[in-house]
Amino acid sequence: MIDRRQEIIGSIMRFASRGGYTTICADESLSYTFDLILRNDEHIIVIKVMNNVGLLTEEASRSVIAISRFLGAHPLIVGVSNRDERIEDGVVYSRYSLPIISPQTLVSYLKEGEEPTVRAGPGGFYVEIDADKLKRIREQRSLSLGEIASAIGTTRRTVLMYQSGMSASIDIALKMEEFLGEEIMEYVSFLWDVRREEFKAGFKKMREFERMVNEEITRKGFDIYPIRRSIVNFLMEDSESSYLGGIEEEMSRVERKIEYLSELTQMSNKDGILIVRKEVEKPERYKIPIISYSELENIHDKDELKGVIKERRNS
């Protein structure tokens, strides 16, 4: 399959900017977890763009969910296909507790505020009926359950279940709208909130230096959540504060890493920290504190680490 990712990312950025969103586009060499972050006055959306969403792993989904939770954001997968099947426009799919939509579905939302009305489920596509509206129309027009059932080719009991909130097939919903002469399908939101039980930490695979940093920060007393292959490599928090963290072994990549961390901390109003293998001079125009691993080892507890972060952020 032709890699359309960069084309899709560019299109999303254009329409998001026109729609008043602030955007961050991740450097591919630094981030695999997400490709874009969009923010306006109402939402922050963390977006991962994929040619084939069938390749989304549970581990990758945990990283998207973790960073979304920390940023107070909605996680979103934008995909072209699922294995050999096209991701249909106007449909919300899901995998590993993440919503999945097509590029055009997102563009339509950014351009016109248009939301989907269809969700993919076991066995096909379904819509949600506005149960209150259906009941109101039926009562206003004195329509019996049997009359509606006869018009759409189903049973009285099924119509009653639709009126109680049961999902319907697209075909049935369209027949019902045609018979009633009104729209009764509800919109399906793809801006999902991250539930606490979906937020899991821990990874089977981690580079040695990343593991060393994670273990050292845990020893200081912080809860830490690793993020693999991302601009943000870990999230750490206690009952009072939370931080976006980066880990970098390659000194040639430090400035780029700091640049992206700075953008993320500004967008999210979180503090940031970068842990490096060796001591390095911090670029003057950025306020992200840099701490070498040897310095981290010599810090005794989380209060001392917080103090170092605060001091270097303000220096």
BAFI-3210 file (N, C-alpha, C; in Angstrom, 3 decimals, decimal comma, padded with zeros to 6 digits):
// residues 315
n [1|2|3|4|5|6|7|8|9|10|11|12|13|14|15|16|17|18|19|20|21|22|23|24|25|26|27|28|29|30|31|32|33|34|35|36|37|38|39|40|41|42|43|44|45|46|47|48|49|50|51|52|53|54|55|56|57|58|59|60|61|62|63|64|65|66|67|68|69|70|71|72|73|74|75|76|77|78|79|80|81|82|83|84|85|86|87|88|89|90|91|92|93|94|95|96|97|98|99|100|101|102|103|104|105|106|107|108|109|110|111|112|113|114|115|116|117|118|119|120|121|122|123|124|125|126|127|128|129|130|131|132|133|134|135|136|137|138|139|140|141|142|143|144|145|146|147|148|149|150|151|152|153|154|155|156|157|158|159|160|161|162|163|164|165|166|167|168|169|170|171|172|173|174|175|176|177|178|179|180|181|182|183|184|185|186|187|188|189|190|191|192|193|194|195|196|197|198|199|200|201|202|203|204|205|206|207|208|209|210|211|212|213|214|215|216|217|218|219|220|221|222|223|224|225|226|227|228|229|230|231|232|233|234|235|236|237|238|239|240|241|242|243|244|245|246|247|248|249|250|251|252|253|254|255|256|257|258|259|260|261|262|263|264|265|266|267|268|269|270|271|272|273|274|275|276|277|278|279|280|281|282|283|284|285|286|287|288|289|290|291|292|293|294|295|296|297|298|299|300|301|302|303|304|305|306|307|308|309|310|311|312|313|314|315]
n.u [000,841|000,483|002,204|000,380|000,531|001,961|000,759|-001,870|-001,468|-000,544|-002,854|-004,713|-003,471|-003,636|-006,450|-007,091|-005,653|-006,918|-009,336|-008,914|-007,375|-004,529|-001,561|000,600|003,051|004,548|007,989|008,994|011,274|011,528|009,144|006,792|004,491|002,471|001,249|000,199|-000,911|-003,770|-005,221|-007,851|-010,087|-011,821|-011,046|-008,355|-006,694|-005,139|-003,492|-002,953|-001,812|-002,490|-001,764|-002,761|-004,886|-005,141|-002,688|-002,254|-001,053|-001,655|000,123|001,055|-001,345|-001,736|000,220|-000,725|-003,118|-002,123|-000,587|-002,605|-004,304|-002,666|-002,405|-004,946|-006,499|-008,272|-007,892|-007,145|-007,344|-006,525|-007,259|-006,561|-007,193|-008,423|-006,737|-007,563|-009,776|-011,440|-011,467|-014,447|-015,940|-017,511|-018,018|-017,517|-015,080|-013,534|-010,696|-008,861|-009,896|-009,739|-010,942|-011,526|-011,304|-011,872|-009,625|-011,113|-013,419|-012,475|-011,525|-013,943|-015,158|-013,412|-013,652|-016,447|-017,663|-018,990|-020,327|-019,976|-022,555|-022,668|-021,638|-019,197|-019,751|-020,003|-020,654|-021,481|-022,598|-023,971|-026,511|-027,413|-030,552|-032,466|-034,118|-035,958|-036,887|-038,061|-040,148|-041,583|-042,397|-043,989|-046,050|-047,084|-048,136|-049,887|-049,149|-049,095|-047,184|-047,318|-047,927|-045,563|-043,815|-044,803|-044,267|-041,492|-040,747|-040,480|-040,967|-043,509|-042,481|-039,742|-039,657|-040,465|-038,237|-036,314|-037,276|-036,606|-033,933|-032,312|-029,785|-029,837|-029,862|-028,334|-029,991|-032,585|-032,836|-032,754|-035,084|-036,949|-036,568|-037,353|-040,055|-041,043|-040,275|-038,412|-035,200|-033,757|-031,530|-028,828|-025,807|-022,522|-020,006|-016,487|-014,702|-013,444|-013,306|-010,611|-010,815|-009,996|-009,473|-008,565|-006,058|-002,993|000,194|003,627|005,810|006,862|009,128|011,976|014,489|017,805|018,862|016,547|015,140|016,794|016,517|013,744|013,563|015,156|013,761|011,414|012,416|012,782|010,282|008,170|005,229|005,468|005,030|005,854|006,441|006,708|008,902|008,559|008,187|007,685|008,898|008,330|005,876|005,454|004,256|002,961|000,957|000,740|001,818|002,629|004,545|005,875|008,122|011,295|013,720|017,027|019,706|021,394|023,411|023,304|020,657|019,427|018,642|016,513|014,726|014,210|012,974|010,490|009,434|009,148|007,122|005,012|004,737|003,963|001,528|000,048|000,212|001,851|004,703|008,010|010,726|014,008|015,979|019,316|022,103|024,738|026,181|025,034|024,895|022,156|020,044|019,589|017,139|015,088|013,078|013,052|014,084|017,232|018,622|021,333|022,042|023,786|023,517|020,841|020,974|022,208|020,360|018,223|015,446|011,962|011,177|013,556|014,193|012,050|012,722|015,130|014,185|012,464|014,304|016,031|014,262|013,603|015,981]
n.v [-001,207|002,227|004,698|006,947|008,588|011,057|012,823|012,790|013,740|016,333|017,410|017,308|019,092|021,514|022,023|022,012|024,216|026,279|026,082|027,163|025,765|025,128|023,527|020,690|018,995|015,929|014,988|012,423|010,932|011,075|010,347|007,764|007,185|009,195|011,408|013,941|016,720|018,442|021,496|023,457|025,930|024,201|021,486|019,072|017,044|014,025|012,554|009,688|008,622|006,126|003,831|001,231|000,180|-002,239|-003,029|-001,832|-002,149|-003,501|-002,495|-000,131|001,244|001,667|003,559|005,784|006,224|006,759|009,164|010,835|010,899|012,223|014,713|015,597|014,992|013,907|010,750|009,623|007,597|007,830|006,318|004,553|001,987|-001,195|-003,914|-005,558|-004,100|-001,083|001,882|003,291|006,417|008,650|006,830|005,452|003,507|001,056|000,029|-001,618|000,091|002,586|005,213|005,055|006,624|007,649|009,588|011,546|011,776|013,074|015,466|016,541|017,085|019,019|021,041|021,589|020,985|018,633|015,650|012,058|009,542|006,884|003,790|001,213|-002,174|-005,505|-007,601|-005,627|-002,295|000,260|002,485|005,030|005,597|008,501|008,249|009,692|011,623|010,011|008,861|011,181|012,140|009,996|010,078|012,672|012,440|010,454|007,829|004,351|001,646|-000,527|000,587|001,945|-000,231|-001,818|-000,139|-000,076|-002,664|-004,452|-005,634|-004,826|-005,012|-004,649|-001,997|-000,749|-001,314|000,189|002,662|002,626|002,900|001,082|000,155|000,516|-000,959|000,564|000,511|000,090|002,419|004,438|003,823|004,365|007,122|008,007|007,285|008,787|011,316|012,895|013,553|011,153|009,930|009,782|011,655|010,241|010,447|010,841|011,758|010,665|010,275|009,374|006,635|005,807|003,086|002,231|003,089|001,996|000,978|000,080|-001,929|-004,492|-004,326|-002,320|000,110|-000,146|002,172|003,699|002,029|002,169|004,889|005,010|003,256|004,610|007,020|006,002|005,041|007,434|008,041|008,718|007,982|006,366|006,322|004,644|005,660|004,427|004,963|007,785|011,418|012,227|010,334|009,338|009,633|011,243|011,357|012,558|012,944|015,679|016,890|016,751|015,585|015,880|013,799|013,446|011,261|011,021|009,685|010,282|012,923|014,676|014,916|016,267|019,037|019,139|017,446|018,872|021,109|020,093|019,070|021,469|022,736|020,970|021,173|023,821|023,763|022,046|023,016|021,756|020,778|020,058|017,707|016,688|013,878|013,035|011,145|012,099|015,074|018,159|021,329|023,463|024,646|028,119|029,346|027,713|026,428|023,957|021,816|020,166|017,151|015,185|011,640|010,795|012,879|012,526|010,078|010,887|012,411|012,485|012,130|012,552|015,150|016,592|016,236|017,582|020,151|020,610|020,537|022,772|024,841|024,751|025,176|027,818|029,101]
n.w [000,000|-000,795|001,022|002,597|004,712|005,302|003,536|004,520|007,138|006,571|005,375|007,499|009,278|007,840|007,658|010,350|011,326|009,919|011,151|013,612|015,421|017,482|016,496|016,816|015,167|015,130|014,973|012,893|013,406|016,090|017,264|017,544|018,772|018,534|015,942|015,574|017,526|018,362|019,406|020,686|022,119|023,323|023,132|023,377|021,132|020,598|017,999|016,053|012,977|010,622|008,004|007,982|010,282|011,409|012,221|014,604|017,821|021,135|022,993|021,749|021,706|024,427|024,951|023,510|024,876|027,445|027,182|026,329|028,528|030,396|029,200|029,307|027,125|024,108|022,726|019,394|016,525|013,189|010,250|007,151|006,233|007,465|007,794|004,943|004,394|003,666|005,660|006,304|005,380|007,691|009,682|012,915|014,253|016,463|018,445|020,848|022,864|021,651|019,565|016,043|012,932|009,495|007,363|005,916|007,440|009,737|008,574|007,610|010,026|011,068|009,151|008,838|011,213|011,151|012,325|012,650|012,095|012,309|013,712|013,836|014,525|015,988|013,339|011,554|010,561|012,640|013,940|016,291|017,609|018,178|020,854|022,462|020,674|018,708|020,192|020,827|018,283|017,474|019,368|018,961|016,409|016,702|016,048|015,881|017,329|015,681|013,158|012,478|012,548|010,462|008,292|008,156|008,042|010,273|013,684|016,182|018,752|018,289|017,377|019,717|021,257|019,895|020,585|023,172|023,178|021,793|019,425|015,817|012,513|009,618|007,376|008,442|010,001|008,048|006,600|008,574|008,949|006,434|006,426|008,590|007,878|009,090|010,633|012,698|013,596|015,856|016,500|016,503|018,712|018,317|020,043|022,634|026,177|028,337|030,345|033,718|034,207|031,785|031,588|031,614|032,828|032,022|030,074|027,854|026,296|026,413|026,017|027,407|028,696|029,005|030,747|033,002|033,709|034,241|036,447|038,287|038,710|039,779|042,181|043,475|044,347|042,709|040,755|037,688|034,167|031,412|028,021|024,919|022,159|021,480|021,507|024,094|026,627|029,101|031,705|034,713|038,070|041,214|044,148|044,073|041,781|038,227|035,425|032,114|030,519|028,896|027,397|026,392|024,668|022,565|021,947|019,818|019,257|021,245|021,257|019,411|020,687|023,023|021,944|020,988|023,393|024,765|023,272|023,811|026,614|026,871|025,497|027,087|029,645|031,498|033,482|032,244|031,705|030,855|030,610|030,230|028,890|029,300|030,758|029,462|027,860|028,323|025,727|025,409|024,758|025,586|028,288|029,411|031,934|032,054|033,042|033,897|033,826|035,846|037,670|038,335|039,678|042,025|043,320|046,101|046,809|045,816|046,447|046,419|043,729|042,526|043,370|041,973|039,342|039,367|039,919|037,673|035,633|035,987|035,627]
ca.u [000,000|001,215|002,199|-000,313|000,506|002,388|-000,296|-002,997|-001,042|-000,539|-004,240|-005,297|-002,878|-004,186|-007,832|-007,105|-005,183|-008,000|-010,433|-008,552|-006,620|-003,072|-001,145|001,972|003,322|005,715|009,079|008,920|012,465|011,435|007,866|005,965|003,243|001,461|001,730|-000,317|-001,753|-004,566|-005,849|-008,590|-010,590|-012,666|-010,486|-007,027|-006,835|-003,878|-003,823|-001,998|-002,269|-002,008|-002,284|-003,485|-005,129|-005,013|-001,349|-002,193|-000,856|-002,162|001,165|001,012|-002,582|-001,540|001,003|-001,627|-004,050|-001,399|-000,254|-003,875|-004,772|-001,828|-002,657|-006,372|-006,843|-009,009|-007,054|-007,832|-006,614|-007,032|-006,736|-007,000|-007,801|-008,271|-006,317|-007,903|-011,035|-011,324|-012,172|-015,490|-016,190|-018,723|-018,184|-016,580|-014,654|-012,739|-009,728|-008,146|-010,496|-009,447|-011,796|-010,851|-012,098|-011,140|-009,125|-012,168|-014,324|-011,868|-011,503|-015,316|-015,393|-012,617|-014,156|-017,867|-018,218|-019,855|-020,005|-020,505|-023,785|-022,597|-020,531|-018,967|-019,903|-019,997|-021,618|-021,839|-022,668|-025,167|-026,755|-028,178|-031,809|-032,850|-035,306|-036,932|-037,488|-038,945|-041,351|-042,336|-043,030|-045,042|-047,183|-047,674|-048,867|-050,743|-048,711|-048,947|-045,969|-047,590|-047,837|-044,140|-043,235|-045,225|-043,618|-040,047|-040,516|-040,013|-042,051|-043,873|-041,539|-038,463|-039,833|-040,467|-036,844|-035,651|-037,762|-035,966|-032,505|-031,545|-029,195|-030,518|-029,049|-028,473|-031,152|-033,798|-032,876|-033,107|-036,507|-037,716|-036,505|-038,171|-041,462|-041,396|-039,954|-037,528|-033,970|-033,835|-030,249|-027,977|-024,395|-021,622|-018,780|-015,203|-013,866|-013,672|-012,491|-009,854|-011,207|-008,836|-009,172|-007,922|-004,717|-002,111|001,625|004,490|006,064|007,747|010,378|012,442|015,941|018,451|018,955|015,189|014,819|017,569|015,890|012,449|013,779|015,716|012,687|010,526|013,062|012,622|008,947|007,156|004,600|005,995|004,360|006,716|005,859|007,746|009,103|007,783|008,824|007,564|009,299|007,690|005,024|005,632|003,350|002,635|-000,345|000,766|002,319|002,861|005,587|006,154|009,558|012,003|014,991|017,821|021,105|022,160|023,562|022,964|019,196|018,912|017,960|015,214|013,868|013,801|012,045|009,167|008,959|008,728|005,806|004,024|004,504|003,199|000,168|-000,651|000,428|002,560|006,155|008,740|012,073|014,741|017,087|020,306|023,169|025,869|025,868|024,998|024,432|020,780|019,835|019,097|015,768|014,115|013,057|012,955|015,261|017,987|019,315|022,098|021,724|024,607|022,874|019,608|021,348|022,625|019,204|017,790|014,018|011,177|011,157|014,798|014,079|011,159|013,472|016,073|013,383|012,012|015,463|016,550|013,230|013,611|017,324]
ca.v [000,000|003,489|005,383|008,228|009,227|012,454|013,578|012,906|014,625|017,693|017,839|017,554|020,318|022,683|022,294|022,319|025,600|027,148|026,006|027,802|024,882|025,116|022,177|020,206|017,850|015,242|014,551|010,966|010,300|011,148|009,887|006,762|007,112|010,070|012,225|015,308|017,132|019,625|022,103|024,718|026,310|023,141|020,142|018,655|015,747|013,349|011,795|008,783|008,333|004,814|003,265|000,003|000,168|-003,615|-003,191|-001,182|-003,119|-003,088|-001,691|001,202|001,905|002,118|004,795|006,860|006,470|007,352|010,570|011,565|011,129|013,231|016,013|015,894|015,005|012,804|009,988|009,345|006,950|008,137|005,222|004,370|000,665|-002,195|-005,054|-005,379|-003,364|000,378|002,581|004,058|007,782|008,821|005,685|005,380|002,153|001,068|-001,048|-001,403|001,247|003,821|005,464|005,067|007,209|007,888|010,965|012,451|012,012|014,112|016,719|017,062|017,639|020,240|022,056|021,921|020,518|017,499|014,458|010,819|009,007|005,420|003,123|-000,176|-003,110|-006,904|-007,950|-004,577|-000,892|000,553|003,883|005,242|006,308|009,475|007,595|010,694|012,243|009,013|008,764|012,433|012,158|008,975|010,541|013,849|012,036|009,318|006,651|003,157|000,864|-001,397|001,354|002,153|-001,548|-002,227|000,720|-000,338|-004,096|-005,114|-005,945|-003,809|-005,133|-004,058|-000,539|-000,349|-001,375|001,380|003,793|002,492|003,164|000,047|000,545|-000,007|-001,020|001,768|000,326|000,326|003,834|005,230|003,577|005,069|008,551|008,247|007,182|009,886|012,600|013,651|012,872|010,619|009,311|010,613|011,700|009,370|011,197|010,122|012,413|009,862|010,531|008,212|006,167|005,431|001,662|001,981|003,678|000,977|001,243|-001,084|-002,402|-005,649|-003,959|-000,982|000,211|-000,242|003,482|004,058|001,240|002,728|006,155|004,698|002,666|005,633|007,953|005,257|005,018|008,748|008,115|009,095|007,011|006,648|005,608|004,708|005,840|003,950|005,528|009,024|012,637|012,053|008,952|008,893|010,566|010,959|012,145|012,183|013,519|017,137|017,425|015,801|016,051|015,197|013,544|012,923|010,567|011,094|009,244|010,892|014,347|015,440|015,042|016,914|020,304|018,869|016,858|019,969|021,965|019,471|019,043|022,836|022,951|020,164|021,711|025,059|023,422|021,293|023,646|020,817|020,924|019,050|017,375|015,848|013,134|012,714|010,231|012,890|016,481|018,950|022,694|023,670|025,774|029,242|029,781|026,760|026,377|022,577|021,424|018,997|016,494|014,021|010,440|010,774|013,809|011,881|009,058|011,524|013,070|011,536|011,811|013,313|016,570|017,167|016,257|018,705|021,386|020,762|020,877|024,156|025,732|024,801|025,762|029,271|029,672]
ca.w [000,000|-000,837|002,313|002,468|006,014|005,281|002,843|005,453|008,231|006,036|005,172|008,818|009,817|007,123|008,050|011,780|011,475|009,438|012,111|014,871|016,310|017,580|016,113|016,954|014,303|015,690|014,107|012,790|013,975|017,545|017,795|016,893|019,527|017,936|014,825|015,688|018,646|018,031|020,578|020,615|023,442|023,869|023,111|022,919|020,465|020,267|016,787|015,403|011,615|010,192|006,766|008,299|011,730|011,862|012,785|015,914|018,900|022,442|023,630|021,139|022,142|025,809|024,916|023,073|025,978|028,576|026,943|026,249|029,891|031,033|028,578|029,365|025,701|023,504|021,799|018,131|015,443|011,847|009,449|005,761|006,085|008,515|006,974|003,527|004,286|003,761|006,736|005,628|005,852|008,483|010,583|014,034|014,601|017,693|018,677|022,110|023,558|020,924|018,402|014,745|011,856|008,250|007,223|005,463|008,567|010,575|007,813|007,611|011,357|011,214|008,219|008,974|012,477|010,831|013,102|012,081|012,682|012,211|014,403|013,444|015,628|015,550|012,298|010,606|010,957|013,416|014,298|017,515|017,383|019,202|021,398|022,912|019,497|018,098|021,019|020,701|016,956|017,455|020,178|018,319|015,202|017,069|015,293|016,707|017,099|014,539|011,904|012,172|012,273|009,116|007,293|008,049|007,875|011,495|014,611|017,170|019,871|017,884|017,377|021,121|021,713|019,343|021,374|024,482|023,048|021,099|018,144|014,630|011,301|008,787|006,501|009,232|010,396|006,861|006,326|009,595|008,638|005,236|006,815|009,496|007,248|009,984|011,026|014,064|013,952|016,700|016,133|017,262|018,995|018,322|021,055|023,834|027,361|028,802|031,672|034,535|034,099|030,500|031,657|032,182|032,664|031,901|028,723|027,779|025,646|026,745|025,908|028,711|029,344|029,407|031,940|034,110|034,104|034,850|037,770|039,176|039,076|040,676|043,499|044,114|044,937|041,729|039,863|036,351|033,085|030,227|026,691|024,007|020,829|021,453|022,001|025,539|026,916|030,333|032,427|036,140|038,900|042,577|044,502|043,962|040,515|037,141|034,505|030,861|030,535|027,738|027,641|025,157|024,746|021,482|022,223|018,614|019,162|022,453|020,996|018,790|021,718|023,912|021,198|021,007|024,774|025,096|022,659|024,526|027,951|026,705|025,092|028,135|030,955|032,368|033,539|031,498|032,155|029,915|031,200|029,190|029,317|029,780|030,979|028,238|028,113|027,871|024,811|026,218|024,473|026,113|029,748|029,880|032,716|031,617|034,151|033,446|034,601|037,068|038,609|038,789|040,667|043,279|043,942|047,128|046,828|044,843|046,793|045,909|042,272|042,207|043,570|040,858|038,157|039,513|039,834|036,305|034,774|036,178|035,440]
c.u [000,875|001,090|001,613|-000,207|000,865|001,368|-001,480|-002,661|-001,055|-001,934|-004,912|-004,768|-003,458|-005,580|-007,949|-006,683|-006,255|-009,164|-010,089|-007,823|-005,136|-002,622|000,322|002,098|004,615|006,729|009,083|010,114|012,419|010,177|007,201|004,580|002,148|002,099|001,343|-000,989|-002,448|-005,176|-006,620|-009,131|-011,369|-011,953|-008,975|-007,211|-005,447|-004,162|-002,649|-002,581|-001,644|-002,581|-003,185|-003,675|-005,109|-003,663|-001,195|-002,081|-001,432|-001,154|001,169|-000,230|-002,443|-000,752|000,133|-002,574|-003,350|-001,115|-001,519|-004,402|-003,978|-002,101|-004,110|-006,974|-007,706|-008,066|-007,833|-006,882|-007,297|-006,410|-007,332|-007,727|-007,644|-008,008|-006,651|-009,173|-010,812|-012,044|-013,166|-015,630|-017,485|-019,007|-017,121|-016,328|-013,930|-011,810|-008,941|-008,593|-010,175|-010,419|-010,961|-011,795|-011,225|-010,608|-010,229|-013,166|-013,777|-011,855|-012,894|-015,662|-014,656|-013,158|-015,547|-018,451|-019,116|-019,399|-020,589|-021,814|-023,756|-021,416|-020,424|-019,074|-019,851|-021,066|-022,005|-021,812|-024,008|-025,286|-027,524|-029,406|-032,037|-034,187|-036,373|-037,642|-038,450|-040,250|-042,221|-043,079|-044,200|-046,281|-047,875|-048,542|-049,816|-050,431|-048,548|-047,609|-046,122|-047,471|-046,381|-043,485|-043,572|-044,486|-042,147|-039,710|-039,950|-041,201|-042,329|-042,859|-040,199|-038,543|-039,819|-039,044|-036,030|-036,020|-037,155|-034,454|-031,686|-030,997|-029,957|-029,528|-029,270|-029,729|-032,451|-033,933|-033,281|-034,577|-037,384|-037,716|-037,361|-039,655|-041,894|-041,156|-039,080|-036,275|-034,082|-032,539|-029,414|-026,538|-023,587|-020,317|-017,554|-014,221|-014,148|-012,764|-011,794|-010,317|-009,989|-008,461|-008,512|-006,463|-003,790|-000,656|002,381|004,605|007,042|009,118|010,736|013,958|016,558|018,505|017,578|014,799|015,543|016,926|014,564|012,614|014,287|014,632|011,687|011,099|012,919|011,239|007,851|006,491|005,054|005,317|005,215|005,902|006,939|007,720|008,279|008,658|008,829|007,863|008,758|006,835|005,208|004,756|003,380|001,321|-000,419|001,112|002,505|003,802|005,599|007,662|010,098|013,285|015,776|019,266|021,979|022,230|023,166|021,464|018,583|018,115|016,593|014,233|013,341|012,778|010,631|008,598|008,464|007,345|004,720|003,723|003,704|001,746|-000,627|-000,577|001,008|004,036|006,802|010,122|012,717|015,922|018,037|021,400|024,331|025,436|025,976|024,460|023,038|020,715|019,111|017,625|014,691|014,225|012,916|014,219|015,912|018,758|020,055|021,778|022,533|024,038|021,614|019,907|021,649|021,510|018,523|016,313|013,264|011,132|012,421|014,752|013,163|011,895|014,449|015,323|012,956|013,157|015,943|015,525|013,295|014,965|017,523]
c.v [001,257|004,184|006,780|009,069|010,710|013,348|013,820|013,869|016,082|018,244|018,162|018,859|021,563|023,021|022,609|023,766|026,584|027,181|026,553|026,922|025,249|023,691|021,923|018,975|017,198|014,904|013,022|010,266|010,275|010,502|008,855|006,751|007,970|010,888|013,689|015,502|018,421|020,173|023,343|025,014|025,185|021,803|020,129|017,263|015,214|012,364|010,933|008,411|007,019|004,449|002,074|-000,090|-001,247|-003,903|-002,498|-002,243|-002,592|-002,190|-000,267|001,958|002,416|003,417|005,980|007,234|007,180|008,827|011,412|011,870|012,246|014,626|016,450|015,913|013,812|012,054|009,644|008,683|007,321|007,121|005,141|003,043|-000,132|-003,519|-004,761|-004,563|-001,871|000,883|003,530|005,451|007,815|007,698|005,746|003,910|002,214|-000,145|-000,694|-000,111|002,585|003,992|005,545|005,656|007,381|009,318|011,947|012,753|013,112|015,452|017,350|017,686|018,963|021,373|022,540|021,590|019,315|016,257|013,212|010,411|007,479|004,905|001,688|-001,059|-004,530|-007,152|-006,838|-003,181|-000,610|002,053|003,916|006,071|007,295|009,015|008,597|011,338|011,284|008,909|010,007|012,501|011,183|009,438|011,736|013,476|010,867|008,079|005,472|002,482|-000,004|-000,670|001,575|000,826|-002,012|-001,436|000,371|-001,830|-004,794|-005,343|-004,788|-003,808|-004,480|-002,539|-000,018|-000,353|-000,209|002,604|003,775|002,636|002,100|000,574|-000,109|-000,127|000,257|001,686|000,628|001,800|004,723|005,049|004,339|006,570|008,885|008,224|008,374|011,259|013,487|012,838|012,404|009,915|010,281|010,591|010,789|010,128|010,290|010,784|011,747|010,312|009,240|007,852|005,647|003,959|001,298|002,439|002,717|001,322|-000,063|-001,581|-003,565|-005,253|-002,518|-000,961|000,306|001,104|003,957|003,318|001,796|004,010|005,896|004,151|003,705|006,611|007,278|005,215|006,349|008,897|008,560|007,852|007,362|005,750|005,725|004,895|005,452|004,713|006,804|010,205|012,611|010,591|008,421|010,027|010,240|011,890|011,653|012,870|015,020|017,660|016,324|016,426|015,204|015,011|013,006|012,243|010,592|010,681|009,949|012,405|015,211|015,673|015,802|018,170|020,087|018,307|017,948|020,872|021,398|019,390|020,414|023,131|022,210|020,717|023,010|024,758|022,821|021,933|022,669|021,207|019,799|018,830|016,492|015,206|012,716|011,821|010,998|014,339|017,250|020,329|022,877|024,834|026,908|029,557|028,825|026,669|024,956|022,215|020,163|018,449|015,282|012,825|010,381|011,729|013,182|010,844|009,679|012,310|012,069|011,164|012,735|014,801|017,268|017,261|017,394|020,031|021,653|021,172|022,341|025,142|025,867|025,345|027,282|029,917|030,169]
c.w [000,000|000,519|002,141|003,736|005,971|004,584|003,773|006,588|007,775|005,862|006,502|009,401|009,159|007,619|009,539|012,022|011,033|010,426|013,482|015,860|016,322|017,288|016,455|016,076|014,781|014,609|014,089|013,425|015,499|018,099|016,912|017,525|018,919|016,825|014,967|017,034|018,229|019,310|020,171|022,015|024,121|024,039|022,897|022,328|020,117|019,135|016,328|014,045|011,159|008,830|007,064|009,806|012,290|012,481|014,140|017,002|020,210|023,152|023,081|021,592|023,570|025,862|024,521|024,207|027,138|028,353|026,835|027,644|030,554|030,487|028,729|027,974|025,313|022,561|020,536|017,144|014,128|010,902|008,060|005,600|007,366|007,818|005,516|003,318|004,505|005,005|006,080|006,239|006,658|009,459|011,681|014,375|015,949|017,740|019,933|022,808|022,911|019,762|017,131|013,709|010,618|008,212|006,842|006,578|009,473|009,860|007,796|008,958|011,528|010,345|008,584|010,345|012,300|011,586|012,444|012,753|012,756|013,032|013,904|014,678|015,112|014,487|011,358|011,183|011,635|013,655|015,606|017,174|018,525|019,771|021,831|021,729|018,810|018,875|020,869|019,368|016,920|018,217|019,535|017,126|015,450|016,237|016,250|016,414|015,863|013,212|011,500|011,798|010,863|008,041|007,105|007,990|009,090|012,417|015,563|018,323|019,529|017,875|018,808|021,686|021,152|020,175|022,781|024,405|022,360|019,774|016,998|013,485|010,499|007,941|007,239|009,598|009,227|006,500|007,318|009,334|007,425|005,586|007,665|008,883|008,116|010,302|012,474|014,478|014,783|016,196|017,053|017,481|018,895|019,293|022,396|024,963|027,779|030,206|032,416|034,340|032,772|030,506|032,380|031,901|032,471|030,479|028,760|027,242|026,000|026,595|027,307|029,427|029,799|030,686|033,175|034,631|034,807|036,264|038,764|039,628|040,012|042,088|044,230|044,751|043,992|041,135|038,453|035,325|031,828|028,951|025,690|022,697|020,642|021,845|023,527|025,842|028,232|030,889|033,897|036,957|040,338|042,902|044,267|042,575|039,485|036,118|033,232|030,769|029,227|028,179|026,342|025,417|023,725|021,681|021,029|018,491|020,322|022,135|020,353|019,811|022,645|023,226|021,251|022,417|025,210|024,535|023,427|025,910|027,890|026,371|026,252|029,515|031,980|032,424|032,748|032,081|031,091|030,641|030,077|029,774|029,949|029,968|029,673|028,588|027,528|026,894|025,535|025,987|025,002|027,630|030,292|030,672|032,139|032,811|033,596|034,345|035,894|038,117|039,191|039,871|042,027|043,965|044,873|047,049|045,878|045,169|046,292|044,385|041,823|042,331|042,443|039,590|038,208|039,326|038,388|035,314|034,828|035,903|034,013]
res [m|i|d|r|r|q|e|i|i|g|s|i|m|r|f|a|s|r|g|g|y|t|t|i|c|a|d|e|s|l|s|y|t|f|d|l|i|l|r|n|d|e|h|i|i|v|i|k|v|m|n|n|v|g|l|l|t|e|e|a|s|r|s|v|i|a|i|s|r|f|l|g|a|h|p|l|i|v|g|v|s|n|r|d|e|r|i|e|d|g|v|v|y|s|r|y|s|l|p|i|i|s|p|q|t|l|v|s|y|l|k|e|g|e|e|p|t|v|r|a|g|p|g|g|f|y|v|e|i|d|a|d|k|l|k|r|i|r|e|q|r|s|l|s|l|g|e|i|a|s|a|i|g|t|t|r|r|t|v|l|m|y|q|s|g|m|s|a|s|i|d|i|a|l|k|m|e|e|f|l|g|e|e|i|m|e|y|v|s|f|l|w|d|v|r|r|e|e|f|k|a|g|f|k|k|m|r|e|f|e|r|m|v|n|e|e|i|t|r|k|g|f|d|i|y|p|i|r|r|s|i|v|n|f|l|m|e|d|s|e|s|s|y|l|g|g|i|e|e|e|m|s|r|v|e|r|k|i|e|y|l|s|e|l|t|q|m|s|n|k|d|g|i|l|i|v|r|k|e|v|e|k|p|e|r|y|k|i|p|i|i|s|y|s|e|l|e|n|i|h|d|k|d|e|l|k|g|v|i|k|e|r|r|n|s]
***
